[in-house]
Amino acid sequence: MTMDRRDFLTASSALGAAAAATTGARAQPRRRTSWRRIAVEEAFWTPAVAEAQRALGLSSSRSLDFKTTRGTCDPRTPLYRGLTDFDERLRVMDRDGVAMHLLSLTTPGVQMFDPETGTAMAHISNDHLADVIARHPTRFAGLGCIAPQSPKEAVKEMERSIRQLNLSGFIINSHTDGEFLDAPKYWPILEAAEGLDRPIYLHPRSPPDSMLEPFDDYGFHNARWGFQAEISTHIMRMHAGKVFDRFPKLTIVIGHMGEGLFGNLWRIDHMSDAGRKRRTDPRSPDLTLSEVLKRNFYITTSGVEHAPLMRFVMDQFGVDRMMWAIDYPYEDSARATAFMNQVDIPDAHKAQLFHLNAERIFRLPTV
Ligand code: MN
């Protein structure tokens, strides 16, 4: 007879209880099952933005993002419904015992429009988001979207997002027209995030045109591989571009259990250090990537339900800097919730991942 891990745990706790009963000792308390669950990378669309994005896609052949957004922008698809129907979302949250979604405008957000349209769409979308939150203030919080293609207007929208709309931070869907946040023209945005003391959630996109060809023919421009390659390159560029020397208090949140960086961290640090020692790279940042990740980054579990990797990231990075996320509606809410319910980590750590860290990092209401 084979036994899966859960059967084994059940059987061993039954044995433990029997042993405790025979020795007269008290049985171990059951693992806690009731949690306040806050999921922090939960996507939505504002219909007006989706419509404009769809029109842009139909009129252009340029980027792979149009491939990944074709379904999400089409009102006939289940994904579109998942992104726009908040009653349905609340039913799913109730079913799975999820208290709150921290909402963010789905990738690529408003980052493919021209600067004026992008700025206007960010404004419309953030008003829509604030409206949804106002109707369900205990169930939803949200991140303000911005159009980095117009940095000056983006800063104004960031200030409005926090001061007037009471949002909890910002979403940037990674590169903007093939440029990354290491480019100094975007630094006013980083300065504003640091000044407002709110995190930027950096969410992946398909690789930009400059790097997409080797991803396109096999169709892994998406979350299979393109997203990870794109956003880890973005993070490497921010680090190499000394962004975190210039903005030591900037906080960045990344999803997907660290976007694949953790398997490579030792070597990245090692090779950067070697470059520094040989003076081949006089522009080296002050801190290693590991040091920057531990000081400036938070990591969420979104879309990765793999316990060994979770334990590794917790061990390397610290449970204080990790949060739970589903990646609704792209990922299955019931499965993501069941994974966290069952994963074999201490209850105190589970409480941090399920809600305590999110409440602290995004300054969410604690009920
Ligand atoms: Mn996502």
Boltz pocket constraint, residues with backbone or C-beta under 6 A from the ligand:
constraints:
  - pocket:
      binder: B
      contacts: [[A, 41], [A, 43], [A, 203], [A, 255], [A, 302], [A, 327], [A, 330]]
      max_distance: 6.0
